[in-house]
């Protein structure tokens, strides 16, 4: 499995931006599709965005298109989630995950998970 460490979370006001980073180690990063998920207490973890091994293909939850952007830098073994125009309902713990598939969006298709980073958007 690949080891993942998220960073970049924090407290931001409504309308603000954050960029989350997920640093990978332990395996060849470009062999893994990557995804970002989020979870609020008492609710199921849900996919936010996903990106293919090469970065050629991306997937977004429809409701987040235009505000969130997923990217990756295989030379730096890092994937990113740029979040703009943040809303209080974006408050959650954000997780990155790695999948051995070309691209994946289902929770069950991801093999490795980071510890999560808290994002809080104040109104």
C-alpha positions, -999 to +999 in steps of 0.1 A: +000+000+000+010+036-005+012+059+025-007+091+023-005+123+044-029+152+039-023+188+047-037+222+041-069+221+060-080+247+084-106+274+092-117+297+065-146+322+060-174+317+036-162+325+001-126+318+009-102+292-006-081+264+005-057+240-012-054+206+002-023+185-005-018+148-002+018+135-002+023+099-011+052+075-003+060+039-004+050+029-039+052+043-074+027+072-072+019+072-109+006+037-106-023+049-086-055+068-093-062+093-066-094+106-050-106+131-024-134+122-001-151+141+027-171+131+057-192+149+083-200+133+117-228+108+115-227+106+077-212+084+051-179+093+035-185+106+000-163+112-030-155+148-039-132+143-069-109+118-085-081+118-110-065+091-131-030+079-128-017+102-155-040+131-146-056+129-180-091+121-166-109+137-137-142+132-121-162+156-099-194+154-079-218+175-099-226+199-071-189+208-067-180+213-104-166+248-109-156+253-073-132+224-067-103+213-088-083+181-084-048+178-098-016+158-093+021+162-098+036+128-103+071+142-101+063+153-065+042+123-056+014+147-046-022+153-054-041+185-047-076+197-041-081+234-048-113+246-032-128+280-040-159+299-030-162+277+001-195+274+019-204+263+054-217+230+040-182+222+028-172+217+064-159+182+068-129+160+073-113+156+039-094+124+030-072+115+001-071+079-011-052+058-037-066+032-060-049+007-082-075+013-109-069+036-138-095+059-122-119+052-094-147+070-077-162+044-053-150+042-018-146+004-021-121+008-050-095+027-029-069+007-011-050+033+009-063+063+029-048+092+046-056+103+081-078+132+070-076+169+074-103+191+089-118+219+068-141+243+086-159+271+068-174+297+090-205+317+081 
